[in-house]
Amino acid sequence: MKQPIFNLRFTGILLIMGAVMVNLGFGHRPVQLQDAFDLPAFLEAHEHQDFWIWSFRILVFGLFIQIMGLAALKTLFRQSEADTVISPGILVCTFALLVSAICEAYYMHMGAWGGWKVSTLETSLQNPFLQTLEVTREWVICLTRTGYMFFCLGLTAVGWGLLRDTLFPKWLGIYALALGIGGITIMMIFDSRTDLYVPVRWGFSIFFLLTGFLLLKTGKQKEDGK
C-alpha cells in the first residue's frame, strides 16, 4: 500500500519524539525513587523538587506521545493482511504504556509530596512515615512489571506482523519479536529483579527510534522520487 509522505513523516516524528522524551525524563531526574525508596531519596527529591517534577512531566508526555505514535503506525497497515496481527499488538502496547504512565505519576507525586512531608517531620518520625507507604509502593511495583510485561507481549505480535508486510525491512520485525519474547522471559524468570527493566526499556526505545527513522527515510525517498 502506498503511503502519503505526510503520514510517514508524522508517524516517524511521533515515535522518535516519544522515545527521546521518555529517556530524557528517566535520565535527568535527580534520584531514581523506584530503585531507592528510602529517606535520602525522598529528601533528594524534595531538595530538587522543581527539577524532579519537570523530569516526570517530560517522561509522561513522552509515554503518551509514544501511544500517539503507535496509533498512527497502526493506520499505515489498514489495507495490509498484517493489520490483523499488528493491530491487537499495538492495542496491548498502548494499554501497557498507559499503565506505565500511571506508575510514573505515582512516583512523581510521592517524590514531591512525600519528600515535602518527611522534611516537615521530626527525625524520629521520618522513617516510620515512609514505612506507611510500602503497601502502595508494592502495588506500583506490580503495575510497573505489568506494564513492561505486556508491552513485550504486544511487541511480539507487532514483530510478527512486520514480518508479514513490506513497509519495513524484515530485520525490524525480527528485532521486535526477539525483544518481546526476550523481555517476557526475563521478567518471568527474574520477576524480582527490577534493575533488569532498564535494558528492556532501552530496547523499547531503540525500537521506537529505528521505526521512526525508517519511516522518515521512506518518506524522503518517496519525496526524492517524485
C-alpha positions in Angstrom: 0.0 0.0 0.0 1.3 3.4 -1.0 1.5 5.8 2.0 1.3 9.6 1.8 4.6 11.3 2.7 2.9 13.3 5.4 1.6 10.1 7.1 5.1 8.6 7.1 6.7 11.8 8.5 4.1 12.4 11.1 4.3 8.9 12.5 8.1 8.8 12.4 8.4 12.1 14.2 6.0 11.0 16.9 7.9 7.7 17.5 11.2 9.4 17.7 10.0 12.3 19.9 8.3 9.9 22.3 11.5 7.8 22.7 13.7 10.9 23.2 11.3 12.4 25.8 11.0 9.2 27.8 14.7 8.7 28.1 15.3 12.4 28.8 12.9 12.2 31.7 14.4 9.0 33.0 18.0 10.2 32.6 17.7 13.6 34.2 15.6 13.1 37.3 17.6 13.8 40.5 17.1 10.4 42.0 15.6 7.1 40.9 12.9 6.7 43.6 11.7 3.4 42.2 15.1 1.9 43.0 15.8 3.7 46.3 12.6 4.2 48.2 14.2 5.5 51.3 14.7 8.7 53.3 17.8 10.0 51.5 16.0 9.6 48.1 12.9 11.4 49.3 14.9 14.3 50.8 16.9 14.5 47.5 13.6 14.7 45.5 12.4 17.4 47.8 15.6 19.4 47.5 15.3 19.5 43.7 11.5 19.5 43.6 11.0 21.6 40.5 13.6 19.7 38.5 12.0 16.4 39.8 8.5 17.3 38.7 9.6 18.5 35.3 11.6 15.3 34.6 8.4 13.3 35.2 6.3 15.7 33.1 8.6 15.2 30.2 8.6 11.4 30.7 4.9 11.0 31.0 4.2 13.3 28.0 6.8 11.1 26.1 4.8 8.0 27.0 1.6 9.5 25.7 3.4 10.6 22.5 4.5 7.1 22.1 0.9 6.0 22.3 0.0 8.5 19.6 2.9 7.2 17.5 1.7 3.6 17.8 -1.8 4.7 16.9 -0.5 6.5 13.8 1.6 3.4 13.0 -1.4 1.2 13.0 -3.1 3.3 10.3 -0.2 2.6 8.0 -1.3 -1.1 7.8 -5.1 -0.6 7.2 -5.1 -2.3 3.9 -2.4 -4.9 4.7 -3.1 -8.5 5.8 -0.6 -7.8 8.6 -3.1 -5.5 10.2 -4.9 -8.4 11.8 -1.7 -9.2 13.7 -0.3 -5.7 14.2 -3.5 -4.0 15.4 -4.1 -6.2 18.6 -0.3 -6.0 19.3 -0.4 -2.2 19.2 -3.6 -2.1 21.3 -1.9 -4.1 24.0 1.3 -1.9 23.8 -0.8 1.2 24.3 -2.6 -0.1 27.3 0.8 -1.2 28.7 2.2 2.3 28.2 -0.9 3.8 29.9 -0.1 1.6 33.0 3.5 2.7 32.9 2.4 6.4 32.8 0.2 5.8 35.9 3.1 4.3 37.7 5.4 7.2 36.8 2.7 9.6 38.0 2.7 7.8 41.4 6.5 8.2 41.8 6.3 11.9 40.7 3.7 12.6 43.4 5.3 10.5 46.1 8.6 12.3 45.4 7.1 15.7 45.5 4.5 15.3 48.3 6.4 12.6 50.3 9.6 14.5 50.1 8.0 17.6 51.4 6.1 15.6 54.1 9.2 13.9 55.5 11.1 17.3 55.6 8.4 18.6 58.0 8.6 15.7 60.4 10.9 15.2 63.3 13.8 12.9 62.6 12.3 10.1 64.7 9.1 10.1 62.7 10.5 10.2 59.2 11.3 6.5 58.6 8.0 5.3 60.3 6.1 7.6 57.9 7.9 6.1 54.9 7.0 2.7 56.1 3.3 3.5 55.8 3.9 4.0 52.0 5.2 0.5 51.5 1.9 -1.1 50.7 1.0 1.3 47.9 4.6 1.0 46.6 4.3 -2.7 46.3 1.2 -2.3 44.2 3.0 0.1 41.9 6.0 -2.3 41.6 3.5 -4.9 40.4 1.9 -2.5 38.0 5.3 -1.5 36.6 6.1 -5.1 36.0 2.7 -5.5 34.3 3.4 -2.5 32.0 6.8 -3.9 30.9 5.5 -7.5 30.6 2.5 -6.7 28.4 4.3 -4.2 26.2 6.6 -7.1 25.4 3.6 -9.2 24.6 2.2 -6.6 22.3 5.6 -6.1 20.7 5.8 -9.8 20.0 2.6 -9.5 17.9 3.8 -6.3 16.2 7.1 -8.0 15.3 5.3 -11.0 13.8 3.1 -8.7 11.8 6.0 -6.7 10.5 7.5 -9.9 9.1 4.3 -10.3 7.0 4.4 -6.8 5.5 6.8 -5.0 3.1 6.7 -1.5 4.7 9.7 -2.2 6.9 12.7 -4.4 6.4 12.4 -7.9 7.9 15.1 -7.3 10.4 12.9 -4.8 12.3 10.3 -7.4 12.7 12.9 -9.9 13.9 14.2 -7.4 16.4 10.7 -6.6 17.8 9.9 -10.3 18.0 13.2 -11.1 19.8 12.8 -8.2 22.2 9.2 -9.1 23.0 10.0 -12.8 23.7 13.2 -11.9 25.5 11.6 -9.3 27.7 8.8 -11.7 28.7 11.3 -14.4 29.5 13.5 -12.1 31.6 10.5 -10.9 33.7 9.1 -14.4 34.1 12.4 -15.8 35.4 13.8 -12.8 37.3 10.5 -11.3 38.5 12.0 -9.5 41.5 15.0 -8.0 39.5 13.6 -4.5 38.8 17.1 -3.5 37.6 16.6 -5.7 34.6 13.8 -3.4 33.4 16.5 -0.8 32.4 17.9 -2.8 29.4 14.4 -3.8 28.4 13.4 -0.2 28.4 16.4 0.7 26.3 15.3 -2.0 23.9 11.9 -0.4 23.6 13.4 3.0 22.9 15.6 1.5 20.2 12.6 0.0 18.5 10.7 3.4 18.5 13.8 5.2 17.2 14.5 2.6 14.5 10.9 2.6 13.3 10.7 6.4 13.3 13.9 6.8 11.4 12.9 4.2 8.8 9.6 6.0 8.2 11.4 9.3 7.8 13.8 7.6 5.4 11.0 6.1 3.4 9.2 9.5 3.2 12.4 11.2 2.0 12.9 8.5 -0.7 9.3 9.0 -1.9 9.8 12.7 -2.0 13.0 12.4 -4.0 11.3 10.0 -6.4 8.6 12.5 -7.4 
